[in-house]
Protein backbone atom coordinates (compact mmCIF):
# COMPACT_ATOMS: atom_id res chain seq x y z
CA UNK A 1 0.00 0.00 0.00
CA UNK A 2 1.00 3.59 -0.57
CA UNK A 3 0.48 5.98 2.34
CA UNK A 4 0.56 9.75 1.89
CA UNK A 5 2.19 11.26 4.95
CA UNK A 6 2.69 14.87 5.89
CA UNK A 7 5.39 15.72 8.40
CA UNK A 8 5.30 19.12 10.10
CA UNK A 9 8.65 20.21 11.55
CA UNK A 10 8.62 23.24 13.84
CA UNK A 11 11.11 24.96 16.15
CA UNK A 12 10.77 23.98 19.80
CA UNK A 13 8.43 26.36 21.61
CA UNK A 14 11.09 27.42 24.13
CA UNK A 15 13.63 28.42 21.46
CA UNK A 16 13.90 31.73 19.69
CA UNK A 17 12.73 31.54 16.06
CA UNK A 18 14.75 34.21 14.19
CA UNK A 19 12.98 33.53 10.89
CA UNK A 20 9.60 33.87 12.60
CA UNK A 21 10.70 37.16 14.19
CA UNK A 22 11.82 38.45 10.78
CA UNK A 23 8.43 37.56 9.26
CA UNK A 24 6.62 39.23 12.18
CA UNK A 25 8.71 42.37 11.69
CA UNK A 26 7.92 42.36 7.96
CA UNK A 27 4.21 42.02 8.64
CA UNK A 28 4.35 44.94 11.07
CA UNK A 29 6.22 47.01 8.47
CA UNK A 30 3.32 46.29 6.12
CA UNK A 31 0.95 47.56 8.83
CA UNK A 32 -0.44 44.10 9.48
CA UNK A 33 -0.42 44.52 13.23
CA UNK A 34 -3.02 41.98 14.35
CA UNK A 35 -0.48 39.12 14.12
CA UNK A 36 1.10 38.62 17.56
CA UNK A 37 3.61 35.83 16.90
CA UNK A 38 5.03 33.87 13.96
CA UNK A 39 6.77 30.47 13.98
CA UNK A 40 8.29 29.25 10.72
CA UNK A 41 8.79 25.56 10.06
CA UNK A 42 8.83 22.97 7.32
CA UNK A 43 6.05 20.90 5.77
CA UNK A 44 7.31 17.68 4.17
CA UNK A 45 5.15 15.27 2.15
CA UNK A 46 6.17 11.65 1.78
CA UNK A 47 4.68 8.77 -0.16
CA UNK A 48 5.55 5.64 1.78
CA UNK A 49 5.09 2.09 0.53
CA UNK A 50 4.37 -0.16 3.50
CA UNK A 51 2.23 -3.14 4.47
CA UNK A 52 0.30 -1.25 7.14
CA UNK A 53 -0.29 2.19 8.63
CA UNK A 54 1.78 1.15 11.64
CA UNK A 55 4.74 0.21 9.43
CA UNK A 56 4.41 3.51 7.54
CA UNK A 57 4.40 5.36 10.87
CA UNK A 58 7.66 3.68 11.87
CA UNK A 59 9.25 4.65 8.54
CA UNK A 60 8.05 8.26 8.86
CA UNK A 61 9.32 8.47 12.45
CA UNK A 62 12.72 7.08 11.48
CA UNK A 63 13.01 9.52 8.57
CA UNK A 64 12.03 12.41 10.84
CA UNK A 65 14.42 11.47 13.64
CA UNK A 66 17.37 10.67 11.39
CA UNK A 67 17.11 13.40 8.74
CA UNK A 68 14.08 15.65 8.59
CA UNK A 69 14.07 17.19 12.09
CA UNK A 70 16.88 18.30 14.39
CA UNK A 71 15.83 16.99 17.82
CA UNK A 72 17.92 19.65 19.58
CA UNK A 73 15.97 22.53 18.01
CA UNK A 74 12.82 21.08 16.41
CA UNK A 75 9.89 18.76 16.98
CA UNK A 76 7.82 16.94 14.38
CA UNK A 77 4.25 15.78 13.92
CA UNK A 78 3.13 13.07 11.51
CA UNK A 79 -0.24 13.17 9.77
CA UNK A 80 -1.69 10.67 7.31
CA UNK A 81 -3.57 12.21 4.41
CA UNK A 82 -6.58 10.65 2.76
N, C-alpha and C positions, 0 to 999 in steps of 0.2 A: 504494500500500500504506500501511497504517497501522502505525506502529511505536510500541510502548509503551516509553518510556524513563524511567528513574529517575536523577535526578542527586543525588548526595550532596555537600553543601557543608559543609566543616569548617574550623575555624580552623587556620592553619599551626601545625605542631608546636612551633616555637620561640617562639610568642607566648603570652602569658598569656591564659587563657580565663576571664574573671570569672564568666560564667554557669555554667561548669562547676565553678568553685570554690564558688559559692553552692550548687549542687546537692550537691556533696560534703559541704559543711558541714551541710546539711539532713539528709543521710543519716546522718551521724555523730550529729547531735542525736536522730535516731530510733533510735540504737544499732545501726545497720547499719554496722559497722566493717570488714567484709571488703573493701569497695570502696576501692581505693587511689587512683584518679584518675578524673575525669569530664571529657569533652569534649562540648560541646553544639554541634550543627550544624543543618542544614536538610536535609530530604528532599523533593525536588520531582519530581512525576510529570508527564510530558508525553506527549501523543499527537501524533505527528508524521506528517504525510502526505508521503511521499517515494517516489521511484522505486526506491531501493535502500537497504540498510543503511548504506552508505558516505555517501550523501547525507543520511540522517537523522543520522548522526554529525556531519557538518559543521554541520547546523542546530543540534543540541544543543550543540556546542562554541561556536558563535557566540552562542547565547542565554546560555550560562554565562559566557563572557568579557565580554559586553556588558552583562548585567543581573543574572544570578542569583548570581554570585560576585564578591567584591571581591579582585582579584589581590594587593593589598597585604597583606591579612590572612587570606585564605582560599584553599583549593584545592578542586577539584571532581573527582569521578569519575562517569563515565557508564556505566550498565548497561542493557542491553536486556532487557526482561522477555518471557517467553513469551506 
